[in-house]
Amino acid sequence: MKKLIKNWVHIPGLHCGSVAIRDVMTYQGYNLSEAMCFGIGGGLGFYYTVSEDISPTRMIFVRGPEMEPTFFSLIDKPTSWKYETDDEKALEIAKEWIDKDISILIQTDVRYLDYYNSSTNFPGHVVSVWGYDDETQTVFLADTGFEGLQAVSYEKFKMGRSSKAPSNPLENNWFEVNPAKPIRSLSEVIPEAIRENARKMMEGRRGGRGESGVRMIKLWAEDLPNWTDADDWKWCARFGYQVIKKRGVCGAGFRWIYRDFLKEAEEILPSLDELRVSREMDLIGNKWSNISMVLKKISEKEKPDKNLLNFASDKANELWELEEQFYRTALKSL
């Protein structure tokens, strides 16, 4: 049997999760920007993991946990990732929802998506599923910046969804997207979304990658000078630069896409403009962009540069202070 959801939607964009949300919401009849989807989901976060079992051994990650379920929980009803231990059953569940013309979001590992041509594990990548073909043993996915739908074999589909690669092992994570109509008013949702992201950052939240929050920025800042002791210090710095600047993060660790969300929010809620939230986030984004270039410079050295690592540590401390102040203000004023 072959099934493809009619009038499927894919609008290429910057970040996997926010693109997937926008696609399924556009299919449902709602014209939301990628930035709005990211912001309502509360996409800001920061993880710092040190482990000899991962590559690099000092790894940062700048998006928060549970962005996709948070988005749908705020606009519609409580939603969370669902899990399935049996790979074959997980495939059948996906096909059952497609048969009902309802797309699902899944998490997978980029290494098993042939169109990336990557030998590096990156589990937790979010895509939307729009169809399948039993004869060719393929599923059809919409993925971030790629045009159209991507065909993935059943075998690779199952392998990617059940990848146990650190630091975010998967268990066929998924949920269907079928929100009630109409969804809640954005004027109600936006302040809740900003407060919820601020709470997550101030209190800390656990995700597949560990703990996310401003506290982790402080830990990273304090540990940066110690990167001289890491055998893979060059890769640690290069990966940090890529994660902040290059990997679908809008150039500043997602802070500029969140700034764009806040700009849209200010048009809907003029009172937000008085708090200067978009301008403050623009400043924070500039700081993230700048520190990424310091990390790039470190990675290009022949040996660890203690002075540059100390400089990066000072800049990371500035970021910690600015972000903590931003979230405190958001919780106090909204």
C-alpha positions as CSV (number, residue, x, y, z in Angstrom):
1,M,0.0,0.0,0.0
2,K,1.1,3.6,-0.7
3,K,-0.3,6.7,1.1
4,L,0.7,10.3,0.9
5,I,-1.2,13.0,2.8
6,K,-2.8,15.3,0.2
7,N,-1.8,18.9,0.3
8,W,1.2,18.2,2.5
9,V,3.2,21.3,3.4
10,H,6.9,21.9,3.6
11,I,8.4,25.4,3.8
12,P,12.2,25.2,4.1
13,G,13.6,27.1,7.0
14,L,16.4,27.3,9.6
15,H,15.8,24.9,12.5
16,C,14.4,21.3,12.4
17,G,11.8,21.6,15.2
18,S,10.4,25.0,14.4
19,V,10.2,24.1,10.7
20,A,8.4,20.9,11.5
21,I,5.9,22.8,13.7
22,R,5.3,25.4,11.1
23,D,4.7,22.8,8.4
24,V,2.1,20.9,10.3
25,M,0.4,24.1,11.5
26,T,0.3,25.5,8.0
27,Y,-1.3,22.2,6.9
28,Q,-3.9,22.7,9.6
29,G,-4.7,26.1,8.3
30,Y,-2.6,28.4,10.5
31,N,-0.2,30.9,9.0
32,L,2.5,31.1,11.7
33,S,6.2,32.1,11.1
34,E,9.0,29.9,12.0
35,A,10.1,32.4,14.6
36,M,6.6,32.4,16.2
37,C,6.6,28.6,16.4
38,F,10.1,28.6,18.0
39,G,9.1,31.3,20.5
40,I,5.8,29.7,21.6
41,G,7.6,26.4,22.0
42,G,10.1,28.2,24.3
43,G,13.1,27.0,22.3
44,L,15.9,28.8,24.2
45,G,18.1,26.6,26.3
46,F,21.7,25.7,27.2
47,Y,23.3,22.3,27.9
48,Y,26.9,21.7,28.9
49,T,28.1,18.1,29.0
50,V,31.6,16.8,29.9
51,S,32.1,13.1,29.2
52,E,34.8,10.9,27.6
53,D,32.0,8.9,26.0
54,I,30.9,11.7,23.7
55,S,32.5,13.5,20.8
56,P,33.5,16.2,21.5
57,T,34.2,15.5,25.1
58,R,33.0,19.0,26.1
59,M,29.7,19.6,24.3
60,I,27.4,22.5,24.4
61,F,23.8,22.6,23.0
62,V,21.8,25.8,22.8
63,R,18.2,24.7,22.3
64,G,15.9,23.9,25.2
65,P,14.1,20.6,25.9
66,E,10.5,19.8,24.9
67,M,10.0,22.6,22.5
68,E,7.7,20.8,20.2
69,P,5.3,19.4,22.9
70,T,5.4,22.8,24.7
71,F,4.2,24.5,21.6
72,F,1.2,22.2,21.2
73,S,0.5,22.2,24.9
74,L,0.2,26.0,24.9
75,I,-1.9,26.5,21.8
76,D,-4.2,23.5,22.2
77,K,-4.0,20.8,24.9
78,P,-1.3,19.0,27.0
79,T,1.0,17.1,24.7
80,S,4.2,15.1,25.2
81,W,6.5,12.8,23.3
82,K,5.3,9.3,23.1
83,Y,7.7,6.3,23.0
84,E,7.6,2.7,21.6
85,T,10.2,0.1,22.4
86,D,9.3,-2.1,19.4
87,D,10.8,-0.6,16.1
88,E,8.4,-2.4,13.8
89,K,5.3,-1.4,15.9
90,A,6.6,2.2,15.9
91,L,6.6,2.1,12.1
92,E,3.1,0.7,11.9
93,I,1.8,3.4,14.3
94,A,3.3,6.1,12.0
95,K,1.6,4.5,9.0
96,E,-1.8,4.3,10.9
97,W,-1.7,8.1,11.5
98,I,-0.8,8.8,7.9
99,D,-3.7,6.6,6.8
100,K,-5.9,9.1,8.8
101,D,-4.4,12.1,7.0
102,I,-2.7,13.2,10.2
103,S,1.0,13.9,10.2
104,I,3.3,13.0,13.0
105,L,6.5,14.6,14.4
106,I,9.4,12.2,15.1
107,Q,12.9,12.5,16.5
108,T,15.6,10.7,14.6
109,D,19.4,10.6,14.2
110,V,20.8,12.5,11.2
111,R,23.4,9.7,10.6
112,Y,20.7,7.4,9.2
113,L,19.2,10.0,6.8
114,D,21.0,9.3,3.6
115,Y,20.3,12.7,2.1
116,Y,22.6,14.3,4.8
117,N,25.5,12.0,3.8
118,S,26.8,12.2,7.4
119,S,28.8,9.7,9.3
120,T,28.3,11.7,12.6
121,N,25.5,10.8,15.0
122,F,23.1,13.6,15.9
123,P,20.1,12.1,17.6
124,G,17.1,14.3,18.5
125,H,16.7,15.7,15.0
126,V,13.0,16.5,14.4
127,V,11.1,15.9,11.2
128,S,7.5,15.6,10.1
129,V,6.2,12.4,8.4
130,W,3.8,12.7,5.5
131,G,3.6,9.4,3.7
132,Y,4.8,5.9,3.1
133,D,5.1,3.3,0.3
134,D,5.1,-0.4,1.2
135,E,6.3,-1.5,-2.3
136,T,9.5,0.6,-2.2
137,Q,9.8,0.2,1.6
138,T,10.1,4.0,2.1
139,V,8.7,6.8,4.2
140,F,8.4,10.4,3.1
141,L,9.7,13.2,5.5
142,A,9.8,17.0,5.4
143,D,13.1,18.2,6.8
144,T,14.4,21.7,7.7
145,G,16.1,23.4,4.7
146,F,15.6,20.6,2.1
147,E,13.1,21.2,-0.7
148,G,10.1,18.9,-1.0
149,L,9.8,15.5,0.7
150,Q,12.7,13.1,1.4
151,A,12.5,9.4,0.9
152,V,14.0,7.2,3.6
153,S,14.0,3.4,3.7
154,Y,12.0,1.6,6.4
155,E,15.3,0.2,7.6
156,K,17.0,3.6,8.1
157,F,13.8,5.1,9.4
158,K,13.7,2.5,12.2
159,M,17.5,2.7,12.9
160,G,17.4,6.5,13.2
161,R,14.4,6.6,15.5
162,S,15.9,4.0,17.9
163,S,19.5,5.4,17.8
164,K,21.1,5.1,21.2
165,A,24.0,7.4,20.4
166,P,24.9,9.8,23.2
167,S,24.1,12.4,24.3
168,N,20.4,12.0,23.4
169,P,19.4,8.3,23.0
170,L,16.0,7.7,21.3
171,E,13.1,5.3,21.8
172,N,11.0,5.9,18.7
173,N,10.0,9.3,20.0
174,W,6.9,10.7,18.3
175,F,3.4,12.3,18.6
176,E,0.6,13.0,16.2
177,V,-0.5,16.6,15.3
178,N,-4.2,17.1,15.2
179,P,-5.1,20.3,17.1
180,A,-8.6,21.4,17.9
181,K,-10.0,24.4,15.9
182,P,-9.7,27.2,16.7
183,I,-6.5,27.2,18.7
184,R,-6.0,29.6,21.6
185,S,-5.5,33.3,20.9
186,L,-1.8,34.3,20.4
187,S,-2.4,37.3,22.7
188,E,-3.0,34.8,25.5
189,V,-0.4,32.3,24.5
190,I,2.6,34.6,23.9
191,P,3.0,35.9,27.5
192,E,2.6,32.4,28.9
193,A,5.2,31.1,26.4
194,I,7.8,33.8,27.4
195,R,7.2,33.1,31.1
196,E,7.5,29.4,30.6
197,N,10.8,29.6,28.7
198,A,12.1,32.0,31.4
199,R,11.1,29.6,34.2
200,K,12.8,26.7,32.4
201,M,16.0,28.7,32.1
202,M,16.0,29.9,35.7
203,E,14.9,26.7,37.4
204,G,16.6,24.3,35.0
205,R,15.0,21.5,33.1
206,R,16.0,18.0,32.4
207,G,16.0,16.7,28.8
208,G,17.6,13.9,26.8
209,R,20.9,15.8,26.8
210,G,21.0,16.4,30.6
211,E,20.1,19.7,32.3
212,S,19.3,22.9,30.4
213,G,19.3,26.3,32.1
214,V,21.3,29.5,32.8
215,R,23.2,27.6,35.6
216,M,24.8,25.5,32.9
217,I,26.1,28.7,31.1
218,K,27.9,29.5,34.3
219,L,29.4,26.0,34.6
220,W,30.6,26.2,31.0
221,A,32.2,29.6,31.6
222,E,34.0,28.3,34.6
223,D,35.2,25.2,32.8
224,L,36.4,26.8,29.6
225,P,40.0,27.4,30.8
226,N,40.2,23.7,31.6
227,W,39.7,22.8,28.0
228,T,43.5,22.8,27.7
229,D,43.4,19.4,29.5
230,A,41.2,17.8,26.8
231,D,42.9,15.8,24.1
232,D,40.2,16.9,21.7
233,W,40.3,20.6,22.7
234,K,40.4,21.7,19.1
235,W,37.2,19.7,18.2
236,C,35.5,21.0,21.4
237,A,36.1,24.6,20.3
238,R,35.1,23.9,16.7
239,F,32.0,22.1,17.6
240,G,31.0,24.9,20.0
241,Y,31.5,27.5,17.2
242,Q,29.4,25.4,14.9
243,V,26.6,24.9,17.4
244,I,26.3,28.6,18.1
245,K,26.9,29.9,14.6
246,K,26.2,27.3,11.9
247,R,23.9,24.5,12.7
248,G,20.5,25.9,11.9
249,V,20.7,28.4,14.8
250,C,20.2,31.7,13.0
251,G,23.8,32.7,13.7
252,A,23.6,33.3,17.4
253,G,22.6,30.1,19.3
254,F,18.9,30.6,18.5
255,R,18.9,34.0,20.3
256,W,18.2,35.9,17.1
257,I,15.3,33.7,16.0
258,Y,13.9,34.3,19.5
259,R,14.5,38.0,19.0
260,D,12.4,37.8,15.8
261,F,9.7,36.0,17.8
262,L,9.7,38.9,20.3
263,K,9.5,41.5,17.5
264,E,6.3,39.7,16.2
265,A,5.0,39.5,19.8
266,E,5.5,43.2,20.3
267,E,3.2,43.9,17.3
268,I,0.5,41.7,18.9
269,L,1.1,43.0,22.4
270,P,2.4,46.6,22.3
271,S,3.1,46.5,26.1
272,L,6.0,44.1,25.4
273,D,7.7,46.9,23.4
274,E,8.0,49.0,26.6
275,L,10.0,46.2,28.2
276,R,12.5,46.3,25.3
277,V,12.5,42.5,25.2
278,S,13.4,42.2,21.5
279,R,16.2,44.7,21.8
280,E,17.7,43.0,24.9
281,M,17.6,39.6,23.1
282,D,19.3,41.2,20.1
283,L,22.1,42.3,22.3
284,I,22.3,38.8,23.8
285,G,22.4,37.3,20.3
286,N,25.3,39.6,19.4
287,K,27.2,38.3,22.4
288,W,26.6,34.7,21.4
289,S,27.7,35.5,17.8
290,N,30.9,37.1,19.1
291,I,31.8,34.2,21.5
292,S,31.3,31.7,18.6
293,M,34.0,33.5,16.7
294,V,36.4,33.3,19.7
295,L,35.8,29.6,19.8
296,K,36.5,29.4,16.0
297,K,39.8,31.2,16.6
298,I,40.7,28.8,19.4
299,S,40.0,25.8,17.1
300,E,42.4,27.2,14.5
301,K,45.4,27.3,16.8
302,E,48.1,24.7,16.7
303,K,48.0,24.3,20.5
304,P,45.6,25.3,23.3
305,D,45.7,29.1,23.8
306,K,45.2,29.7,27.5
307,N,44.7,33.4,27.0
308,L,41.9,33.0,24.4
309,L,40.2,30.3,26.6
310,N,40.3,32.8,29.5
311,F,38.9,35.5,27.3
312,A,36.1,33.1,26.1
313,S,35.4,32.3,29.8
314,D,35.0,36.0,30.6
315,K,32.6,36.4,27.6
316,A,30.6,33.4,28.7
317,N,30.2,34.9,32.2
318,E,28.9,38.0,30.6
319,L,26.3,35.9,28.7
320,W,25.3,34.2,31.9
321,E,24.7,37.5,33.6
322,L,22.7,39.0,30.7
323,E,20.5,35.9,30.2
324,E,19.8,35.6,33.9
325,Q,18.8,39.2,34.0
326,F,16.6,38.8,30.9
327,Y,14.7,35.9,32.4
328,R,14.3,37.5,35.8
329,T,12.8,40.6,34.2
330,A,10.5,38.4,32.1
331,L,9.2,36.6,35.2
332,K,8.8,39.8,37.1
333,S,7.2,41.9,34.5
334,L,4.9,39.6,32.5
